[in-house]
Amino acid sequence: MLTNKYPLGFFPTALEKMNNLSEKYRDYQLFIKRDDNSGLASGGNKVRKLQYLIYEALNKGFDTIITSGAQQSNHCRQTAAACAQAKLECNLLIGGEKPKIYNGNLLLSQLLGAKIHFNGENRKGEDIEDLKIRLEAEGKKVYVVPYGGSNLLGAYGFVDAVKELKNQLTEMNLKLAIKELAENEGILLDPVYSGRAFYGMLDYIKSQKIKKGANILFWHTGGLPANFYYSEELM
Ligand SMILES: *Cc1c(COP(=O)(O)O)cnc(C)c1O
């Protein structure tokens, strides 16, 4: 039984056939699941977890969120947006030193009103407990969202995702030897997650590691803003 969730995204996200790539790699039919279009401050998969986590925080009377991540964390950007919608104070513990200029996800998190704390080499949220104690001393009720939103409650978001996919496959009369992979036909990937996954998928296709005639699904998890941070590498 799934617990209640706070609505933050646009679901179901589209499941589309990639016509151009299916023509190019004739032995396969390629599909894409568009979690990059899930809404919430330019989309991504983290909104699926945040719907459950934010619901719990509100339901239990918390007013302040802490989470952590890298400077280009999609999770932090989407948490900042979720907090803005739910009227929760958002504190982000960000790895590394404060950069002169904010870019990509970090810039968006700041625009979304998050309080940003830089924690140097403590890149995995080691300072969360200290910050929590400090904020509680100010009378705030603090809820900690784990790194990446990844805990049991957050994982409910992907139970939803699989149900959503099953319904879409039934509607489209499709069966997949499911492969989670990457793509590109007028669709933007990101350099950290989906770009690598897409490269891996093409490698599997080109080296025919996937059985001919298979239907292949690439699950696009979002991450668009990080492209702007890596602009030099992408030019
Ligand atoms: C966080 C993230 C992932 C990984 O998702 P998990 O649920 O944390 O495994 C993949 N792609 C993008 C774009 C992400 O931001």
The ligand as an SDF file (V2000), in Angstrom:
LIG
                    3D

 15 15  0  0  0  0  0  0  0  0999 V2000
   19.6030   11.4470   -9.4400 C   0  0  0  0  0  0  0  0  0  0  0  0
   19.5950   11.1690  -10.8940 C   0  0  0  0  0  0  0  0  0  0  0  0
   19.6800    9.8530  -11.3710 C   0  0  0  0  0  0  0  0  0  0  0  0
   19.8100    8.6880  -10.4310 C   0  0  0  0  0  0  0  0  0  0  0  0
   18.5860    8.4230   -9.8250 O   0  0  0  0  0  0  0  0  0  0  0  0
   18.5450    7.6230   -8.4430 P   0  0  0  0  0  0  0  0  0  0  0  0
   17.0910    7.4540   -8.1800 O   0  0  0  0  0  0  0  0  0  0  0  0
   19.1980    8.5120   -7.4010 O   0  0  0  0  0  0  0  0  0  0  0  0
   19.2760    6.3680   -8.6570 O   0  0  0  0  0  0  0  0  0  0  0  0
   19.6530    9.6430  -12.7310 C   0  0  0  0  0  0  0  0  0  0  0  0
   19.5560   10.6980  -13.5950 N   0  0  0  0  0  0  0  0  0  0  0  0
   19.4730   11.9670  -13.1730 C   0  0  0  0  0  0  0  0  0  0  0  0
   19.3690   13.0650  -14.1980 C   0  0  0  0  0  0  0  0  0  0  0  0
   19.4860   12.2640  -11.8020 C   0  0  0  0  0  0  0  0  0  0  0  0
   19.3970   13.5290  -11.3740 O   0  0  0  0  0  0  0  0  0  0  0  0
  1  2  1  0
  2  3  1  0
  2 14  2  0
  3  4  1  0
  3 10  2  0
  4  5  1  0
  5  6  1  0
  6  7  2  0
  6  8  1  0
  6  9  1  0
 10 11  1  0
 11 12  2  0
 12 13  1  0
 12 14  1  0
 14 15  1  0
M  END
$$$$
